[in-house]
Amino acid sequence: MLEELKKSLLECPVVKKGDYFYFVHPISDGVPLVESKLMNSIMDYIVDNFDLSDVEKIVGVESMGIPLATALSLRTDIPFVIIRKRSYGLAGECQVHQKTGYGKSELFINNIAKDDNILLIDDVVSTGGTLTSVIKALDEIGANIIHVILPIEKDDGKKIVEENTGKRLSTLVKIRMIDGKVTIVED
């Protein structure tokens, strides 16, 4: 079922920015074209392999967590909320400072309360900076994180987040950049 995702990763463009090779993929970047077949294969895998019966809210992280949360919500009828990159000033808003391998910024969590059962979804875990910050903030709020799901795992990001948060991450495909090309890592 994940063959579509693996194939798309192996075929995606790679650009070099300084000394860094960056893969450009529909799930992590929204370009090239996001094909419904790819998105459906990811949603099929999640629905078929994860118990979602206790999940009350799907939580996506801006920006590429938005299409994933939307697609999963449409598939499951579970409502979703997005952790945004700007403040709305709503009551109970929680500000999160994130530091990644690419920079620093603020994220804002709204409409997540103590004891909410949530599924956290985002596009890729690479350095682990965003997810570590978000998970710690959700823990401080008192949300129950039922699942953390990421279609793409790059390098050691998953291990870093798990060590820093004590949460288990579920990734669908693990990759490494080798000689400027995407390589699938089989566990």
Backbone as CSV, one residue per row, in Angstrom:
resi,resn,N_x,N_y,N_z,CA_x,CA_y,CA_z,C_x,C_y,C_z
1,MET,0.820,-1.203,0.000,0.000,0.000,0.000,0.861,1.263,0.000
2,LEU,2.048,1.181,0.536,2.928,2.354,0.566,3.820,2.445,-0.664
3,GLU,3.619,1.548,-1.618,4.445,1.570,-2.832,4.309,2.888,-3.579
4,GLU,3.130,3.470,-3.579,2.904,4.762,-4.260,3.762,5.857,-3.619
5,LEU,3.811,5.882,-2.297,4.624,6.870,-1.597,6.113,6.622,-1.854
6,LYS,6.543,5.396,-1.768,7.955,5.078,-2.018,8.363,5.460,-3.434
7,LYS,7.539,5.098,-4.395,7.832,5.411,-5.794,7.943,6.917,-5.998
8,SER,7.014,7.663,-5.425,7.024,9.124,-5.595,8.259,9.749,-4.946
9,LEU,8.721,9.189,-3.843,9.932,9.699,-3.193,11.171,9.435,-4.044
10,LEU,11.244,8.255,-4.613,12.402,7.911,-5.444,12.455,8.739,-6.731
11,GLU,11.301,9.203,-7.187,11.223,9.966,-8.436,11.192,11.479,-8.232
12,CYS,11.146,11.939,-7.001,10.984,13.379,-6.762,12.255,14.153,-7.092
13,PRO,12.090,15.425,-7.477,13.270,16.250,-7.752,14.058,16.524,-6.478
14,VAL,15.348,16.704,-6.643,16.240,17.075,-5.546,16.965,18.341,-5.978
15,VAL,16.976,19.339,-5.096,17.690,20.582,-5.384,18.768,20.776,-4.330
16,LYS,19.831,21.410,-4.737,20.923,21.666,-3.805,20.856,23.120,-3.368
17,LYS,20.819,23.313,-2.064,20.829,24.654,-1.470,22.049,24.729,-0.579
18,GLY,23.079,25.412,-1.063,24.356,25.422,-0.349,24.935,24.026,-0.393
19,ASP,25.235,23.471,0.770,25.758,22.106,0.854,24.669,21.081,1.148
20,TYR,23.416,21.530,1.172,22.294,20.697,1.590,21.484,20.243,0.379
21,PHE,21.253,18.933,0.265,20.372,18.403,-0.765,18.958,18.326,-0.190
22,TYR,18.030,18.944,-0.879,16.650,19.077,-0.415,15.731,18.347,-1.383
23,PHE,14.978,17.373,-0.884,14.033,16.681,-1.765,12.745,17.498,-1.835
24,VAL,12.196,17.607,-3.027,10.972,18.379,-3.263,9.876,17.369,-3.579
25,HIS,8.924,17.252,-2.679,7.925,16.186,-2.774,6.519,16.729,-2.516
26,PRO,5.513,16.175,-3.175,4.142,16.660,-2.986,3.673,16.660,-1.529
27,ILE,4.060,15.660,-0.751,3.607,15.576,0.642,4.337,16.572,1.529
28,SER,5.606,16.833,1.265,6.371,17.745,2.115,6.395,19.181,1.606
29,ASP,6.050,19.395,0.341,6.160,20.734,-0.232,4.921,21.199,-1.001
30,GLY,4.040,20.295,-1.366,2.882,20.673,-2.171,3.222,20.821,-3.645
31,VAL,4.450,20.566,-4.009,4.901,20.524,-5.396,5.903,19.388,-5.523
32,PRO,6.097,18.779,-6.652,5.211,18.873,-7.810,3.777,18.496,-7.441
33,LEU,2.965,18.379,-8.404,1.530,18.152,-8.262,1.200,17.080,-7.217
34,VAL,0.264,17.398,-6.336,-0.219,16.427,-5.352,-1.317,15.611,-6.021
35,GLU,-1.005,14.377,-6.314,-1.965,13.484,-6.976,-2.881,12.848,-5.931
36,SER,-4.165,12.753,-6.243,-5.112,12.151,-5.310,-4.763,10.693,-5.020
37,LYS,-4.201,9.988,-5.995,-3.817,8.587,-5.792,-2.784,8.464,-4.661
38,LEU,-1.835,9.384,-4.621,-0.822,9.376,-3.567,-1.458,9.674,-2.212
39,MET,-2.255,10.728,-2.134,-2.899,11.098,-0.878,-3.832,9.984,-0.400
40,ASN,-4.584,9.398,-1.316,-5.483,8.307,-0.945,-4.720,7.096,-0.423
41,SER,-3.575,6.793,-1.011,-2.811,5.632,-0.544,-2.312,5.853,0.885
42,ILE,-1.935,7.080,1.213,-1.488,7.398,2.572,-2.664,7.305,3.548
43,MET,-3.810,7.870,3.170,-4.986,7.818,4.046,-5.473,6.382,4.211
44,ASP,-5.464,5.587,3.136,-5.848,4.174,3.237,-4.967,3.462,4.248
45,TYR,-3.661,3.704,4.175,-2.732,3.054,5.087,-3.039,3.436,6.538
46,ILE,-3.262,4.723,6.789,-3.544,5.174,8.156,-4.826,4.547,8.677
47,VAL,-5.892,4.609,7.884,-7.184,4.077,8.325,-7.119,2.565,8.551
48,ASP,-6.353,1.867,7.709,-6.265,0.410,7.819,-5.314,-0.076,8.912
49,ASN,-4.395,0.778,9.372,-3.348,0.310,10.282,-3.316,0.970,11.661
50,PHE,-4.200,1.920,11.903,-4.222,2.599,13.195,-5.632,2.570,13.759
51,ASP,-5.729,2.316,15.062,-7.020,2.359,15.742,-7.338,3.819,16.028
52,LEU,-8.337,4.342,15.349,-8.719,5.746,15.490,-9.985,5.916,16.329
53,SER,-10.451,4.843,16.950,-11.736,4.881,17.653,-11.762,5.860,18.827
54,ASP,-10.635,6.129,19.464,-10.607,7.054,20.596,-10.210,8.479,20.209
55,VAL,-9.860,8.707,18.943,-9.403,10.025,18.507,-10.586,10.974,18.371
56,GLU,-10.503,12.115,19.079,-11.556,13.136,19.034,-11.217,14.284,18.094
57,LYS,-9.916,14.540,17.907,-9.467,15.632,17.053,-8.198,15.216,16.324
58,ILE,-8.147,15.590,15.058,-6.919,15.456,14.285,-6.231,16.811,14.348
59,VAL,-4.943,16.817,14.644,-4.186,18.057,14.763,-3.080,18.038,13.714
60,GLY,-3.119,19.029,12.817,-2.094,19.167,11.791,-1.237,20.384,12.079
61,VAL,-0.009,20.361,11.588,0.912,21.477,11.785,1.062,22.207,10.454
62,GLU,0.874,23.542,10.495,1.041,24.344,9.288,2.473,24.217,8.793
63,SER,2.746,24.072,7.559,1.788,24.202,6.492,1.392,22.869,5.876
64,MET,2.315,21.937,5.756,1.986,20.713,5.034,1.209,19.687,5.857
65,GLY,0.993,19.970,7.125,0.076,19.144,7.895,-1.371,19.450,7.548
66,ILE,-1.603,20.594,6.898,-2.976,20.990,6.553,-3.621,20.016,5.570
67,PRO,-3.005,19.722,4.416,-3.681,18.784,3.508,-3.812,17.384,4.092
68,LEU,-2.855,16.964,4.904,-2.938,15.639,5.518,-4.084,15.575,6.535
69,ALA,-4.182,16.585,7.386,-5.270,16.619,8.373,-6.625,16.706,7.674
70,THR,-6.696,17.502,6.629,-7.946,17.646,5.881,-8.365,16.314,5.273
71,ALA,-7.441,15.661,4.573,-7.759,14.385,3.927,-8.175,13.331,4.946
72,LEU,-7.472,13.267,6.077,-7.802,12.274,7.096,-9.154,12.578,7.744
73,SER,-9.429,13.846,7.956,-10.716,14.235,8.516,-11.869,13.862,7.575
74,LEU,-11.684,14.130,6.297,-12.722,13.788,5.315,-12.939,12.283,5.252
75,ARG,-11.862,11.522,5.413,-11.956,10.065,5.344,-12.617,9.476,6.588
76,THR,-12.409,10.113,7.768,-12.834,9.511,9.039,-13.989,10.229,9.734
77,ASP,-14.335,11.420,9.275,-15.336,12.272,9.942,-14.891,12.736,11.328
78,ILE,-13.592,12.706,11.587,-13.048,13.252,12.828,-12.666,14.700,12.537
79,PRO,-13.123,15.669,13.352,-12.780,17.072,13.084,-11.288,17.327,13.250
80,PHE,-10.813,18.397,12.605,-9.394,18.725,12.710,-9.183,20.183,13.064
81,VAL,-8.002,20.448,13.602,-7.559,21.799,13.927,-6.100,21.898,13.491
82,ILE,-5.696,23.097,13.107,-4.344,23.307,12.609,-3.550,24.154,13.598
83,ILE,-2.346,23.712,13.887,-1.401,24.530,14.648,-0.818,25.517,13.646
84,ARG,-1.054,26.813,13.905,-0.761,27.850,12.917,0.535,28.595,13.219
85,LYS,1.009,29.313,12.201,2.236,30.106,12.322,1.947,31.552,12.702
86,ARG,0.688,31.842,12.998,0.357,33.192,13.459,-0.665,33.111,14.581
87,SER,-0.649,34.145,15.387,-1.550,34.225,16.528,-2.906,34.766,16.099
88,TYR,-3.945,34.203,16.703,-5.293,34.737,16.519,-5.769,35.441,17.782
89,GLY,-5.042,35.270,18.883,-5.412,35.918,20.127,-6.658,35.341,20.767
90,LEU,-6.994,34.112,20.447,-8.186,33.489,21.027,-7.907,33.052,22.463
91,ALA,-8.965,32.964,23.242,-8.834,32.509,24.622,-8.217,31.114,24.635
92,GLY,-7.222,30.920,25.483,-6.579,29.622,25.619,-5.490,29.338,24.599
93,GLU,-5.195,30.306,23.748,-4.150,30.098,22.736,-2.809,29.825,23.412
94,CYS,-2.080,28.835,22.889,-0.781,28.457,23.433,0.289,28.741,22.388
95,GLN,1.303,29.503,22.773,2.398,29.832,21.864,3.526,28.822,22.035
96,VAL,4.075,28.367,20.908,5.140,27.365,20.903,6.319,27.923,20.119
97,HIS,7.497,27.906,20.724,8.704,28.318,20.009,9.305,27.070,19.375
98,GLN,9.521,27.126,18.061,10.124,25.979,17.383,11.467,26.359,16.799
99,LYS,12.377,25.423,16.883,13.702,25.596,16.293,13.990,24.348,15.477
100,THR,14.216,24.541,14.182,14.509,23.422,13.301,15.902,23.600,12.728
101,GLY,16.273,22.688,11.856,17.541,22.808,11.172,17.542,23.945,10.171
102,TYR,16.358,24.495,9.912,16.215,25.525,8.882,15.966,26.910,9.459
103,GLY,15.603,27.011,10.737,15.333,28.322,11.315,14.519,28.227,12.589
104,LYS,14.084,29.396,13.049,13.280,29.499,14.266,11.989,30.222,13.923
105,SER,10.909,29.903,14.643,9.649,30.613,14.464,8.715,30.272,15.614
106,GLU,7.566,30.883,15.588,6.550,30.640,16.602,5.375,29.905,15.971
107,LEU,4.760,29.033,16.746,3.536,28.352,16.354,2.487,28.639,17.425
108,PHE,1.226,28.535,17.036,0.139,28.857,17.953,-0.909,27.758,17.926
109,ILE,-1.206,27.238,19.119,-2.171,26.152,19.266,-3.474,26.731,19.802
110,ASN,-4.555,26.441,19.113,-5.893,26.834,19.543,-6.810,25.613,19.521
111,ASN,-7.832,25.643,20.358,-8.894,24.638,20.385,-8.424,23.235,20.756
112,ILE,-7.368,23.158,21.552,-6.938,21.893,22.152,-6.999,22.094,23.655
113,ALA,-7.685,21.184,24.332,-7.884,21.325,25.769,-7.377,20.093,26.505
114,LYS,-7.258,20.242,27.809,-6.864,19.130,28.681,-7.796,17.953,28.417
115,ASP,-7.209,16.776,28.317,-7.909,15.508,28.122,-8.485,15.288,26.727
116,ASP,-8.254,16.205,25.769,-8.643,15.933,24.386,-7.810,14.765,23.872
117,ASN,-8.442,13.823,23.230,-7.750,12.701,22.600,-7.428,13.080,21.158
118,ILE,-6.142,13.205,20.863,-5.769,13.732,19.561,-4.850,12.793,18.778
119,LEU,-4.903,12.965,17.471,-3.956,12.365,16.551,-3.196,13.529,15.939
120,LEU,-1.894,13.553,16.096,-1.049,14.600,15.544,-0.480,14.103,14.224
121,ILE,-0.657,14.892,13.154,-0.145,14.501,11.847,0.627,15.656,11.229
122,ASP,1.754,15.317,10.623,2.550,16.289,9.888,3.207,15.555,8.729
123,ASP,3.890,16.283,7.872,4.404,15.712,6.637,5.674,14.896,6.812
124,VAL,6.646,15.456,7.517,7.960,14.817,7.588,8.614,15.139,8.928
125,VAL,9.363,14.205,9.451,10.218,14.477,10.602,11.646,14.380,10.091
126,SER,12.382,15.464,10.272,13.747,15.534,9.766,14.719,15.826,10.910
127,THR,14.721,17.057,11.394,15.592,17.415,12.521,14.906,17.163,13.859
128,GLY,13.582,17.104,13.839,12.809,16.861,15.050,12.434,18.106,15.823
129,GLY,12.914,19.271,15.396,12.675,20.500,16.140,11.212,20.878,16.276
130,THR,10.490,20.871,15.180,9.072,21.250,15.220,8.274,20.278,16.071
131,LEU,8.401,18.996,15.792,7.598,18.005,16.518,7.908,17.971,17.998
132,THR,9.168,18.088,18.361,9.523,18.098,19.780,8.827,19.254,20.482
133,SER,8.885,20.441,19.896,8.247,21.618,20.503,6.742,21.451,20.594
134,VAL,6.127,20.964,19.525,4.668,20.804,19.495,4.217,19.753,20.506
135,ILE,4.881,18.620,20.541,4.486,17.555,21.479,4.624,18.025,22.917
136,LYS,5.706,18.713,23.239,5.879,19.220,24.601,4.773,20.210,24.958
137,ALA,4.387,21.066,24.016,3.307,22.028,24.271,1.974,21.306,24.460
138,LEU,1.700,20.299,23.646,0.458,19.535,23.792,0.428,18.796,25.132
139,ASP,1.577,18.297,25.563,1.668,17.658,26.884,1.386,18.666,27.993
140,GLU,1.931,19.883,27.862,1.681,20.925,28.866,0.202,21.291,28.932
141,ILE,-0.468,21.304,27.798,-1.910,21.573,27.764,-2.666,20.450,28.459
142,GLY,-2.123,19.236,28.384,-2.782,18.080,28.992,-3.550,17.235,27.994
143,ALA,-3.294,17.454,26.699,-3.947,16.643,25.671,-3.398,15.220,25.720
144,ASN,-4.243,14.264,25.371,-3.833,12.864,25.271,-3.461,12.591,23.822
145,ILE,-2.180,12.395,23.570,-1.722,12.143,22.207,-1.842,10.645,21.946
146,ILE,-2.851,10.282,21.163,-3.116,8.876,20.856,-2.129,8.362,19.802
147,HIS,-1.925,9.156,18.754,-0.998,8.796,17.685,-0.256,10.040,17.212
148,VAL,0.997,9.853,16.787,1.751,10.855,16.043,2.156,10.159,14.746
149,ILE,1.613,10.655,13.616,1.824,9.982,12.335,2.476,10.938,11.349
150,LEU,3.529,10.454,10.706,4.242,11.225,9.690,4.495,10.323,8.493
151,PRO,4.055,10.721,7.306,4.324,9.880,6.145,5.814,9.682,5.878
152,ILE,6.630,10.719,6.124,8.041,10.643,5.746,8.942,10.873,6.962
153,GLU,9.898,9.985,7.125,10.931,10.113,8.151,12.263,10.285,7.439
154,LYS,12.980,11.348,7.773,14.280,11.604,7.152,15.360,11.561,8.227
155,ASP,16.398,10.811,7.947,17.558,10.709,8.835,17.147,10.233,10.229
156,ASP,17.578,10.934,11.280,17.344,10.474,12.648,16.312,11.299,13.405
157,GLY,15.481,12.036,12.684,14.497,12.899,13.328,13.548,12.168,14.251
158,LYS,13.084,11.004,13.840,12.154,10.225,14.660,12.794,9.865,15.999
159,LYS,14.002,9.360,15.943,14.720,8.960,17.160,14.906,10.152,18.097
160,ILE,15.260,11.291,17.535,15.469,12.513,18.334,14.185,12.905,19.058
161,VAL,13.066,12.927,18.327,11.787,13.318,18.933,11.381,12.317,20.008
162,GLU,11.497,11.037,19.721,11.103,10.028,20.706,11.943,10.147,21.979
163,GLU,13.240,10.385,21.831,14.108,10.534,23.005,13.779,11.796,23.800
164,ASN,13.399,12.875,23.114,13.131,14.150,23.793,11.720,14.281,24.341
165,THR,10.794,13.437,23.884,9.400,13.581,24.324,8.839,12.342,25.011
166,GLY,9.468,11.202,24.799,8.924,9.967,25.345,7.716,9.456,24.585
167,LYS,7.394,10.069,23.459,6.252,9.654,22.637,6.734,8.777,21.499
168,ARG,5.872,7.854,21.086,6.169,6.984,19.948,5.665,7.660,18.679
169,LEU,6.522,7.753,17.680,6.151,8.293,16.377,5.955,7.146,15.407
170,SER,4.938,7.264,14.583,4.708,6.287,13.529,4.998,6.954,12.201
171,THR,5.995,6.432,11.504,6.334,6.959,10.189,6.058,5.873,9.157
172,LEU,5.740,6.310,7.939,5.359,5.343,6.919,6.532,4.921,6.036
173,VAL,7.413,5.860,5.724,8.583,5.561,4.905,9.774,6.335,5.457
174,LYS,10.909,5.650,5.568,12.138,6.305,6.029,13.071,6.507,4.845
175,ILE,13.632,7.729,4.757,14.559,8.031,3.671,15.852,8.623,4.215
176,ARG,16.860,8.574,3.392,18.125,9.281,3.599,18.514,9.868,2.251
177,MET,19.227,10.966,2.305,19.790,11.552,1.096,21.198,10.977,0.956
178,ILE,21.459,10.249,-0.114,22.770,9.660,-0.364,23.224,10.081,-1.757
179,ASP,24.369,10.748,-1.814,24.912,11.243,-3.073,23.902,12.087,-3.842
180,GLY,23.151,12.917,-3.106,22.194,13.823,-3.729,20.933,13.168,-4.246
181,LYS,20.652,11.943,-3.777,19.456,11.242,-4.218,18.693,10.702,-3.012
182,VAL,17.371,10.621,-3.172,16.533,10.019,-2.134,16.744,8.508,-2.168
183,THR,17.007,7.944,-0.980,17.171,6.504,-0.838,16.199,6.028,0.233
184,ILE,15.445,4.990,-0.071,14.514,4.398,0.891,15.321,3.511,1.834
185,VAL,15.086,3.674,3.129,15.752,2.866,4.152,14.736,1.834,4.628
186,GLU,15.058,0.590,4.440,14.166,-0.496,4.880,14.545,-0.884,6.302
187,ASP,13.549,-0.920,7.181,13.816,-1.323,8.568,13.861,-2.827,8.695
